[in-house]
Amino acid sequence: RLGLGERYGRRMQTIAGIHYNFSLPDELWPLLDMSNGGALKADRTEAYFALIRNFRRYSWLLIYLLGAAPAVCGSFIREREHQLSEIAPHSYGQKFATSLRMGDLGYQSNAQSTLNICYNTLDNYVHTLKKAIRTPHPEYQTIGVKRNGSHIQLNDGLLQIENEFYSPIRPKRVAASGETPLGALRRDGVEYIEVRCIDVNPAHPLGIDASSCYFLDAFLLYCLLQDSPLCDDQDNRTQRENLLNVVNQGRDPALTLSDNGDHRGLRDWAAQLLEGIADCADVLDQANNTERYSAAIRQQQEHLQHPELLPSAKLIAEMQQRQISWFELALENSETHFDYFKARPLNDSEKQAAEHVRSQALEKWQTVEAQSNGSFDDHLRDYYQQYDAL
């Protein structure tokens, strides 16, 4: 975190989003008949990377439908270059913006703009990300790893660790203690994927509602089941341009996006995608004896037909109609959510479970502390040697 502050500024630490984890049961993979004679974990990893490639092609749809950061407080952009205009008191945004968090005002940097991480295979992914971690970056070399004898960065590479790469989606596996995330993936393949482009919706106490979760599950299943061609650098650039266009101008009725070189109206393309996602929702409804997945798709189709219902549009409309700032609206929502949870205290069983987890964590921490030896420099050296061994 100190390194992130040095590289991007401490103000970036105020940015938050939803991390949505998704996986499929082991029993499903043989039924999908994706095997080429390899082990189950290899087939599963290949399928998850196919999902990721399609997700990157279509993630603009999530930004459009679920984006909830169309404006920022004036204090956030103080002394920063931007192209925003004042849309409410002390609040800045763009008329048709959806999720400024995912654009140039978020965790972006000129350094990472040159980073082309490949999602075609696990080998490609590990190689390109490892290179970014182990390659020194001149700007970060200038900052230095230590100041007055104390670490201010983990290293001077383009990335300190994998988590500094701010991708809208990541392949993941639970790592062992002290193991690098890339090492865990190399060891046993992809276990689940982590979606990172979903905004915290300030209108909901949890930051996301159940309907959005049902929609996300159907969307991700759609991404898994569709054909997923391999990507090249041009594909990556197109995907990035589509996403940024929707971040900044998503609700513009005239907005077009690039689809394999063809220009398509966002709303037409979105309608087509939602039809396909609805088929996946039907399957999930049947499997779970519910109608909630299909209902979630219908809700998003309604929002597509009536853009004023989108979270980003409703937030801007409320600020402008009430003439209140982004800060004031956020504070109001925070106080409302505080009251919501205060009125729903943990019961005795839940408190006991929380206390059990707490005591276990403290005991484990004390054990690790007692067994630790060597310096932090030694620890970092040993940690980064794992990348060299990949």
C-alpha positions as a Markdown table, in Angstrom:
| # | Residue | x | y | z |
|---|---|---|---|---|
| 1 | Arg | 0.0 | 0.0 | 0.0 |
| 2 | Leu | 2.9 | 2.4 | 0.6 |
| 3 | Gly | 4.1 | 1.6 | -2.8 |
| 4 | Leu | 0.7 | 2.3 | -4.4 |
| 5 | Gly | 0.7 | 5.7 | -2.6 |
| 6 | Glu | 4.1 | 6.6 | -4.0 |
| 7 | Arg | 3.1 | 5.4 | -7.5 |
| 8 | Tyr | -0.5 | 6.7 | -7.8 |
| 9 | Gly | -1.0 | 9.1 | -5.0 |
| 10 | Arg | -2.7 | 8.5 | -1.7 |
| 11 | Arg | -6.0 | 9.8 | -3.0 |
| 12 | Met | -6.4 | 6.6 | -5.0 |
| 13 | Gln | -6.9 | 4.7 | -1.7 |
| 14 | Thr | -10.4 | 6.2 | -1.5 |
| 15 | Ile | -11.5 | 4.2 | -4.6 |
| 16 | Ala | -13.5 | 1.0 | -3.9 |
| 17 | Gly | -15.3 | -1.5 | -6.1 |
| 18 | Ile | -17.0 | -4.9 | -5.8 |
| 19 | His | -14.9 | -8.0 | -6.3 |
| 20 | Tyr | -17.2 | -10.7 | -7.5 |
| 21 | Asn | -15.9 | -14.2 | -7.4 |
| 22 | Phe | -17.4 | -16.9 | -9.7 |
| 23 | Ser | -16.7 | -20.6 | -10.2 |
| 24 | Leu | -18.4 | -23.7 | -11.5 |
| 25 | Pro | -18.6 | -27.1 | -9.8 |
| 26 | Asp | -16.1 | -29.8 | -10.7 |
| 27 | Glu | -19.1 | -32.0 | -11.7 |
| 28 | Leu | -19.9 | -29.7 | -14.6 |
| 29 | Trp | -16.7 | -29.8 | -16.5 |
| 30 | Pro | -16.9 | -33.4 | -17.9 |
| 31 | Leu | -20.5 | -32.6 | -19.0 |
| 32 | Leu | -19.2 | -29.7 | -21.1 |
| 33 | Asp | -17.1 | -32.1 | -23.1 |
| 34 | Met | -14.3 | -29.6 | -23.4 |
| 35 | Ser | -11.6 | -32.3 | -22.9 |
| 36 | Asn | -8.9 | -32.9 | -25.4 |
| 37 | Gly | -7.6 | -35.9 | -23.5 |
| 38 | Gly | -5.9 | -33.7 | -20.8 |
| 39 | Ala | -6.4 | -33.6 | -17.1 |
| 40 | Leu | -9.6 | -32.1 | -15.7 |
| 41 | Lys | -7.6 | -29.1 | -14.2 |
| 42 | Ala | -6.1 | -28.3 | -17.6 |
| 43 | Asp | -9.5 | -28.4 | -19.3 |
| 44 | Arg | -11.0 | -26.2 | -16.5 |
| 45 | Thr | -8.1 | -23.7 | -16.8 |
| 46 | Glu | -8.5 | -23.5 | -20.6 |
| 47 | Ala | -12.3 | -22.9 | -20.2 |
| 48 | Tyr | -11.8 | -20.2 | -17.6 |
| 49 | Phe | -9.4 | -18.4 | -19.9 |
| 50 | Ala | -11.9 | -18.6 | -22.7 |
| 51 | Leu | -14.5 | -17.1 | -20.3 |
| 52 | Ile | -12.0 | -14.3 | -19.5 |
| 53 | Arg | -11.4 | -13.5 | -23.2 |
| 54 | Asn | -15.2 | -13.2 | -23.8 |
| 55 | Phe | -15.6 | -11.2 | -20.6 |
| 56 | Arg | -13.1 | -8.7 | -21.9 |
| 57 | Arg | -15.0 | -8.5 | -25.2 |
| 58 | Tyr | -18.3 | -7.8 | -23.5 |
| 59 | Ser | -17.5 | -6.2 | -20.1 |
| 60 | Trp | -18.6 | -2.9 | -21.4 |
| 61 | Leu | -22.1 | -4.2 | -21.0 |
| 62 | Leu | -21.6 | -4.5 | -17.2 |
| 63 | Ile | -20.1 | -1.0 | -17.1 |
| 64 | Tyr | -23.2 | 0.3 | -18.9 |
| 65 | Leu | -25.8 | -1.5 | -16.9 |
| 66 | Leu | -24.2 | -1.6 | -13.4 |
| 67 | Gly | -21.9 | 1.5 | -13.5 |
| 68 | Ala | -22.6 | 3.7 | -10.5 |
| 69 | Ala | -19.8 | 6.2 | -10.5 |
| 70 | Pro | -20.7 | 8.9 | -13.0 |
| 71 | Ala | -19.3 | 11.8 | -10.9 |
| 72 | Val | -16.7 | 12.6 | -8.3 |
| 73 | Cys | -16.3 | 15.0 | -5.5 |
| 74 | Gly | -14.4 | 18.1 | -6.5 |
| 75 | Ser | -11.7 | 17.4 | -3.8 |
| 76 | Phe | -10.8 | 14.1 | -5.7 |
| 77 | Ile | -9.7 | 15.9 | -8.8 |
| 78 | Arg | -8.0 | 18.9 | -7.2 |
| 79 | Glu | -4.6 | 19.6 | -8.9 |
| 80 | Arg | -5.3 | 16.8 | -11.4 |
| 81 | Glu | -5.8 | 17.1 | -15.2 |
| 82 | His | -9.3 | 16.1 | -16.2 |
| 83 | Gln | -12.0 | 16.7 | -18.8 |
| 84 | Leu | -14.9 | 16.8 | -16.4 |
| 85 | Ser | -17.5 | 19.6 | -15.9 |
| 86 | Glu | -19.4 | 20.6 | -12.8 |
| 87 | Ile | -22.7 | 18.8 | -13.0 |
| 88 | Ala | -23.8 | 19.5 | -9.4 |
| 89 | Pro | -22.5 | 21.6 | -6.5 |
| 90 | His | -18.8 | 20.8 | -5.9 |
| 91 | Ser | -19.3 | 17.6 | -8.1 |
| 92 | Tyr | -17.8 | 16.8 | -11.4 |
| 93 | Gly | -18.6 | 14.3 | -14.1 |
| 94 | Gln | -19.6 | 13.9 | -17.7 |
| 95 | Lys | -23.2 | 14.0 | -19.1 |
| 96 | Phe | -23.3 | 10.4 | -20.2 |
| 97 | Ala | -20.7 | 8.9 | -17.9 |
| 98 | Thr | -21.3 | 5.5 | -16.2 |
| 99 | Ser | -18.2 | 4.5 | -14.1 |
| 100 | Leu | -15.4 | 7.0 | -13.9 |
| 101 | Arg | -13.7 | 4.7 | -11.5 |
| 102 | Met | -12.9 | 2.4 | -14.4 |
| 103 | Gly | -11.4 | 5.2 | -16.6 |
| 104 | Asp | -8.4 | 7.4 | -16.5 |
| 105 | Leu | -9.3 | 8.8 | -13.1 |
| 106 | Gly | -9.1 | 5.4 | -11.5 |
| 107 | Tyr | -6.1 | 3.1 | -10.8 |
| 108 | Gln | -4.6 | 3.8 | -14.2 |
| 109 | Ser | -1.1 | 4.9 | -15.1 |
| 110 | Asn | 1.0 | 5.6 | -18.2 |
| 111 | Ala | 3.2 | 2.8 | -17.1 |
| 112 | Gln | 0.4 | 0.2 | -17.2 |
| 113 | Ser | -1.0 | 1.6 | -20.4 |
| 114 | Thr | 1.9 | -0.2 | -22.2 |
| 115 | Leu | 1.2 | -3.5 | -20.5 |
| 116 | Asn | -0.4 | -6.1 | -22.7 |
| 117 | Ile | -1.2 | -9.1 | -20.5 |
| 118 | Cys | -2.1 | -12.1 | -22.7 |
| 119 | Tyr | -5.1 | -14.3 | -21.7 |
| 120 | Asn | -4.8 | -16.9 | -24.5 |
| 121 | Thr | -3.2 | -19.6 | -22.3 |
| 122 | Leu | -2.0 | -20.0 | -18.8 |
| 123 | Asp | 1.6 | -20.0 | -20.0 |
| 124 | Asn | 1.0 | -16.7 | -21.9 |
| 125 | Tyr | -0.6 | -15.1 | -18.8 |
| 126 | Val | 2.1 | -16.2 | -16.4 |
| 127 | His | 4.9 | -15.1 | -18.7 |
| 128 | Thr | 3.6 | -11.6 | -19.5 |
| 129 | Leu | 2.6 | -10.9 | -15.9 |
| 130 | Lys | 5.9 | -12.3 | -14.5 |
| 131 | Lys | 7.8 | -10.1 | -16.9 |
| 132 | Ala | 6.0 | -7.0 | -15.7 |
| 133 | Ile | 6.9 | -7.8 | -12.0 |
| 134 | Arg | 10.5 | -8.6 | -12.7 |
| 135 | Thr | 11.3 | -5.7 | -15.2 |
| 136 | Pro | 12.5 | -2.5 | -13.5 |
| 137 | His | 10.6 | 0.6 | -14.5 |
| 138 | Pro | 12.6 | 3.9 | -14.8 |
| 139 | Glu | 10.0 | 6.1 | -13.0 |
| 140 | Tyr | 9.7 | 3.7 | -10.1 |
| 141 | Gln | 13.5 | 3.3 | -10.0 |
| 142 | Thr | 13.7 | 7.1 | -9.5 |
| 143 | Ile | 11.3 | 6.8 | -6.5 |
| 144 | Gly | 13.5 | 4.2 | -4.9 |
| 145 | Val | 12.6 | 1.1 | -3.0 |
| 146 | Lys | 13.7 | 2.5 | 0.4 |
| 147 | Arg | 13.7 | 5.9 | 2.0 |
| 148 | Asn | 15.6 | 6.5 | 5.2 |
| 149 | Gly | 16.2 | 2.8 | 5.6 |
| 150 | Ser | 12.5 | 1.8 | 5.4 |
| 151 | His | 10.7 | 0.3 | 2.4 |
| 152 | Ile | 8.4 | 2.5 | 0.5 |
| 153 | Gln | 7.9 | 0.0 | -2.4 |
| 154 | Leu | 8.2 | -3.8 | -2.6 |
| 155 | Asn | 10.3 | -3.4 | -5.7 |
| 156 | Asp | 10.9 | -1.0 | -8.6 |
| 157 | Gly | 9.3 | -3.2 | -11.2 |
| 158 | Leu | 6.4 | -2.2 | -13.5 |
| 159 | Leu | 4.3 | -4.1 | -11.0 |
| 160 | Gln | 5.1 | -4.7 | -7.3 |
| 161 | Ile | 3.0 | -7.9 | -7.3 |
| 162 | Glu | 0.2 | -9.3 | -9.4 |
| 163 | Asn | -2.5 | -7.4 | -7.6 |
| 164 | Glu | -1.2 | -4.1 | -8.8 |
| 165 | Phe | -2.4 | -5.0 | -12.3 |
| 166 | Tyr | -5.8 | -3.4 | -12.4 |
| 167 | Ser | -7.6 | -5.7 | -14.8 |
| 168 | Pro | -11.4 | -5.9 | -14.9 |
| 169 | Ile | -11.1 | -9.6 | -14.4 |
| 170 | Arg | -8.5 | -12.0 | -13.0 |
| 171 | Pro | -7.9 | -15.8 | -13.0 |
| 172 | Lys | -7.4 | -16.9 | -9.4 |
| 173 | Arg | -6.5 | -19.8 | -7.2 |
| 174 | Val | -6.3 | -19.8 | -3.4 |
| 175 | Ala | -2.5 | -19.7 | -2.7 |
| 176 | Ala | -0.7 | -21.3 | 0.2 |
| 177 | Ser | 0.9 | -19.1 | 2.8 |
| 178 | Gly | 3.8 | -17.3 | 1.3 |
| 179 | Glu | 3.1 | -18.6 | -2.2 |
| 180 | Thr | 2.8 | -16.1 | -5.1 |
| 181 | Pro | -0.6 | -15.9 | -6.9 |
| 182 | Leu | 1.1 | -16.9 | -10.2 |
| 183 | Gly | 2.8 | -19.8 | -8.5 |
| 184 | Ala | -0.5 | -21.1 | -7.3 |
| 185 | Leu | -2.0 | -20.8 | -10.8 |
| 186 | Arg | 1.0 | -22.6 | -12.3 |
| 187 | Arg | 0.8 | -25.3 | -9.6 |
| 188 | Asp | -2.8 | -26.3 | -10.1 |
| 189 | Gly | -4.6 | -24.1 | -12.7 |
| 190 | Val | -7.4 | -21.7 | -12.4 |
| 191 | Glu | -9.9 | -22.3 | -9.5 |
| 192 | Tyr | -12.2 | -19.3 | -10.0 |
| 193 | Ile | -12.3 | -15.9 | -11.6 |
| 194 | Glu | -12.6 | -12.5 | -9.9 |
| 195 | Val | -14.6 | -9.8 | -11.6 |
| 196 | Arg | -13.4 | -6.4 | -10.6 |
| 197 | Cys | -15.3 | -3.9 | -12.7 |
| 198 | Ile | -18.5 | -3.7 | -10.7 |
| 199 | Asp | -19.1 | -0.4 | -8.9 |
| 200 | Val | -20.3 | -0.2 | -5.3 |
| 201 | Asn | -23.9 | 1.0 | -5.8 |
| 202 | Pro | -24.4 | 3.6 | -3.1 |
| 203 | Ala | -28.1 | 3.1 | -3.2 |
| 204 | His | -27.8 | -0.4 | -1.6 |
| 205 | Pro | -26.6 | -1.3 | 1.9 |
| 206 | Leu | -24.4 | -4.1 | 0.6 |
| 207 | Gly | -23.2 | -2.2 | -2.5 |
| 208 | Ile | -24.9 | -4.6 | -4.8 |
| 209 | Asp | -28.4 | -6.1 | -4.9 |
| 210 | Ala | -29.5 | -9.8 | -5.5 |
| 211 | Ser | -30.8 | -9.1 | -8.9 |
| 212 | Ser | -27.4 | -7.8 | -10.1 |
| 213 | Cys | -25.8 | -11.0 | -8.8 |
| 214 | Tyr | -28.3 | -13.2 | -10.7 |
| 215 | Phe | -27.5 | -11.2 | -13.8 |
| 216 | Leu | -23.8 | -11.5 | -13.3 |
| 217 | Asp | -24.0 | -15.3 | -13.0 |
| 218 | Ala | -26.0 | -15.6 | -16.2 |
| 219 | Phe | -23.6 | -13.2 | -18.0 |
| 220 | Leu | -20.5 | -15.1 | -16.8 |
| 221 | Leu | -22.0 | -18.5 | -17.9 |
| 222 | Tyr | -22.8 | -16.9 | -21.3 |
| 223 | Cys | -19.1 | -15.9 | -21.6 |
| 224 | Leu | -18.0 | -19.4 | -20.7 |
| 225 | Leu | -20.3 | -21.1 | -23.3 |
| 226 | Gln | -19.7 | -18.9 | -26.3 |
| 227 | Asp | -16.9 | -19.5 | -28.8 |
| 228 | Ser | -13.9 | -17.5 | -27.6 |
| 229 | Pro | -11.2 | -16.9 | -30.3 |
| 230 | Leu | -7.7 | -16.1 | -29.2 |
| 231 | Cys | -6.8 | -12.4 | -28.8 |
| 232 | Asp | -4.0 | -10.3 | -30.3 |
| 233 | Asp | -2.7 | -6.8 | -29.5 |
| 234 | Gln | -5.3 | -5.2 | -31.8 |
| 235 | Asp | -8.1 | -7.0 | -30.0 |
| 236 | Asn | -6.8 | -5.8 | -26.6 |
| 237 | Arg | -6.7 | -2.2 | -27.9 |
| 238 | Thr | -10.3 | -2.5 | -29.3 |
| 239 | Gln | -11.6 | -3.9 | -26.0 |
| 240 | Arg | -9.9 | -1.1 | -24.0 |
| 241 | Glu | -11.3 | 1.5 | -26.4 |
| 242 | Asn | -14.9 | 0.1 | -26.1 |
| 243 | Leu | -14.6 | 0.0 | -22.3 |
| 244 | Leu | -13.4 | 3.6 | -22.0 |
| 245 | Asn | -16.0 | 4.8 | -24.4 |
| 246 | Val | -18.7 | 3.3 | -22.2 |
| 247 | Val | -17.0 | 4.6 | -19.1 |
| 248 | Asn | -17.2 | 8.2 | -20.3 |
| 249 | Gln | -20.1 | 8.3 | -22.8 |
| 250 | Gly | -22.0 | 5.1 | -22.2 |
| 251 | Arg | -25.5 | 6.7 | -22.0 |
| 252 | Asp | -25.1 | 8.7 | -25.2 |
| 253 | Pro | -27.8 | 7.3 | -27.4 |
| 254 | Ala | -25.6 | 7.8 | -30.5 |
| 255 | Leu | -22.6 | 5.9 | -29.0 |
| 256 | Thr | -21.2 | 3.1 | -31.3 |
| 257 | Leu | -18.6 | 0.4 | -30.4 |
| 258 | Ser | -16.2 | -1.6 | -32.4 |
| 259 | Asp | -17.2 | -5.3 | -33.0 |
| 260 | Asn | -14.5 | -7.0 | -35.1 |
| 261 | Gly | -14.0 | -3.8 | -37.1 |
| 262 | Asp | -17.6 | -3.0 | -37.5 |
| 263 | His | -19.3 | -0.1 | -35.7 |
| 264 | Arg | -22.4 | -1.1 | -33.8 |
| 265 | Gly | -24.8 | 0.9 | -31.8 |
| 266 | Leu | -24.3 | 0.1 | -28.1 |
| 267 | Arg | -28.0 | -0.4 | -27.4 |
| 268 | Asp | -28.5 | -2.7 | -30.4 |
| 269 | Trp | -25.5 | -4.8 | -29.5 |
| 270 | Ala | -26.5 | -4.9 | -25.8 |
| 271 | Ala | -30.0 | -6.1 | -26.8 |
| 272 | Gln | -28.5 | -9.0 | -28.8 |
| 273 | Leu | -26.2 | -10.0 | -25.9 |
| 274 | Leu | -29.1 | -9.9 | -23.4 |
| 275 | Glu | -31.1 | -12.3 | -25.6 |
| 276 | Gly | -28.2 | -14.8 | -25.4 |
| 277 | Ile | -27.7 | -14.2 | -21.7 |
| 278 | Ala | -31.4 | -14.8 | -21.2 |
| 279 | Asp | -31.0 | -18.4 | -22.5 |
| 280 | Cys | -28.3 | -19.0 | -19.8 |
| 281 | Ala | -30.6 | -17.5 | -17.2 |
| 282 | Asp | -33.3 | -20.0 | -18.2 |
| 283 | Val | -30.9 | -22.9 | -17.7 |
| 284 | Leu | -29.9 | -21.5 | -14.3 |
| 285 | Asp | -33.6 | -21.1 | -13.3 |
| 286 | Gln | -34.3 | -24.7 | -14.2 |
| 287 | Ala | -31.3 | -25.9 | -12.3 |
| 288 | Asn | -32.2 | -23.9 | -9.2 |
| 289 | Asn | -36.0 | -24.2 | -9.3 |
| 290 | Thr | -36.4 | -20.4 | -9.4 |
| 291 | Glu | -37.3 | -17.6 | -11.8 |
| 292 | Arg | -34.9 | -15.1 | -10.3 |
| 293 | Tyr | -32.3 | -15.3 | -13.1 |
| 294 | Ser | -34.7 | -14.6 | -15.9 |
| 295 | Ala | -36.3 | -11.8 | -13.8 |
| 296 | Ala | -32.9 | -10.2 | -13.5 |
| 297 | Ile | -32.4 | -10.3 | -17.2 |
| 298 | Arg | -35.8 | -8.7 | -17.8 |
| 299 | Gln | -34.9 | -6.0 | -15.4 |
| 300 | Gln | -31.7 | -5.2 | -17.3 |
| 301 | Gln | -33.6 | -5.3 | -20.6 |
| 302 | Glu | -36.0 | -2.7 | -19.1 |
| 303 | His | -33.0 | -0.5 | -18.1 |
| 304 | Leu | -31.7 | -0.8 | -21.6 |
| 305 | Gln | -35.0 | 0.5 | -23.0 |
| 306 | His | -35.2 | 3.2 | -20.3 |
| 307 | Pro | -31.7 | 4.5 | -19.7 |
| 308 | Glu | -33.0 | 6.9 | -17.0 |
| 309 | Leu | -33.3 | 3.8 | -14.8 |
| 310 | Leu | -29.6 | 3.0 | -14.9 |
| 311 | Pro | -27.8 | 3.5 | -11.6 |
| 312 | Ser | -25.5 | 6.1 | -13.1 |
| 313 | Ala | -28.4 | 8.1 | -14.5 |
| 314 | Lys | -30.4 | 8.0 | -11.3 |
| 315 | Leu | -27.4 | 9.3 | -9.2 |
| 316 | Ile | -26.8 | 12.3 | -11.5 |
| 317 | Ala | -30.5 | 13.0 | -11.7 |
| 318 | Glu | -30.9 | 13.0 | -7.9 |
| 319 | Met | -27.9 | 15.3 | -7.4 |
| 320 | Gln | -29.2 | 17.8 | -10.0 |
| 321 | Gln | -32.8 | 17.7 | -8.9 |
| 322 | Arg | -31.9 | 18.2 | -5.2 |
| 323 | Gln | -28.9 | 20.4 | -6.0 |
| 324 | Ile | -26.7 | 18.5 | -3.6 |
| 325 | Ser | -23.1 | 17.5 | -4.0 |
| 326 | Trp | -21.7 | 14.0 | -4.5 |
| 327 | Phe | -20.2 | 14.2 | -1.0 |
| 328 | Glu | -23.5 | 15.1 | 0.5 |
| 329 | Leu | -25.3 | 12.3 | -1.3 |
| 330 | Ala | -22.6 | 9.8 | -0.3 |
| 331 | Leu | -22.8 | 10.9 | 3.3 |
| 332 | Glu | -26.6 | 10.5 | 3.3 |
| 333 | Asn | -26.4 | 7.0 | 1.9 |
| 334 | Ser | -23.7 | 6.0 | 4.4 |
| 335 | Glu | -25.8 | 7.2 | 7.3 |
| 336 | Thr | -28.9 | 5.3 | 5.9 |
| 337 | His | -26.9 | 2.1 | 5.5 |
| 338 | Phe | -25.4 | 2.5 | 9.0 |
| 339 | Asp | -29.0 | 2.6 | 10.4 |
| 340 | Tyr | -29.9 | -0.4 | 8.3 |
| 341 | Phe | -27.2 | -2.6 | 9.7 |
| 342 | Lys | -27.6 | -1.2 | 13.3 |
| 343 | Ala | -31.2 | -2.3 | 13.2 |
| 344 | Arg | -30.1 | -5.9 | 12.3 |
| 345 | Pro | -27.6 | -6.8 | 15.0 |
| 346 | Leu | -25.8 | -10.2 | 15.0 |
| 347 | Asn | -27.6 | -12.9 | 17.0 |
| 348 | Asp | -25.8 | -14.9 | 19.7 |
| 349 | Ser | -24.9 | -17.7 | 17.4 |
| 350 | Glu | -23.4 | -15.3 | 14.8 |
| 351 | Lys | -21.4 | -13.4 | 17.5 |
| 352 | Gln | -20.0 | -16.7 | 18.8 |
| 353 | Ala | -19.0 | -17.7 | 15.3 |
| 354 | Ala | -17.3 | -14.3 | 14.7 |
| 355 | Glu | -15.4 | -14.6 | 18.0 |
| 356 | His | -14.3 | -18.1 | 17.1 |
| 357 | Val | -12.8 | -16.9 | 13.8 |
| 358 | Arg | -11.2 | -14.0 | 15.6 |
| 359 | Ser | -9.5 | -16.2 | 18.2 |
| 360 | Gln | -8.3 | -18.6 | 15.6 |
| 361 | Ala | -6.8 | -15.8 | 13.5 |
| 362 | Leu | -5.0 | -14.3 | 16.5 |
| 363 | Glu | -3.6 | -17.7 | 17.5 |
| 364 | Lys | -2.3 | -18.3 | 14.0 |
| 365 | Trp | -0.8 | -14.9 | 13.8 |
| 366 | Gln | 1.0 | -15.5 | 17.1 |
| 367 | Thr | 2.3 | -18.8 | 15.9 |
| 368 | Val | 3.7 | -17.3 | 12.7 |
| 369 | Glu | 5.3 | -14.5 | 14.6 |
| 370 | Ala | 7.0 | -16.9 | 17.0 |
| 371 | Gln | 8.4 | -19.0 | 14.0 |
| 372 | Ser | 9.5 | -16.0 | 12.0 |
| 373 | Asn | 13.2 | -15.4 | 11.5 |
| 374 | Gly | 15.3 | -13.3 | 9.2 |
| 375 | Ser | 14.8 | -9.8 | 8.0 |
| 376 | Phe | 12.1 | -8.3 | 5.7 |
| 377 | Asp | 14.7 | -8.0 | 3.0 |
| 378 | Asp | 15.3 | -11.7 | 3.3 |
| 379 | His | 11.6 | -12.4 | 3.0 |
| 380 | Leu | 11.3 | -10.2 | -0.1 |
| 381 | Arg | 14.3 | -11.9 | -1.7 |
| 382 | Asp | 12.9 | -15.4 | -1.1 |
| 383 | Tyr | 9.4 | -14.3 | -2.3 |
| 384 | Tyr | 10.6 | -12.8 | -5.6 |
| 385 | Gln | 12.8 | -15.9 | -6.3 |
| 386 | Gln | 9.5 | -17.8 | -6.7 |
| 387 | Tyr | 8.8 | -15.7 | -9.9 |
| 388 | Asp | 12.3 | -16.5 | -11.3 |
| 389 | Ala | 11.5 | -20.2 | -10.8 |
| 390 | Leu | 8.2 | -20.1 | -12.8 |
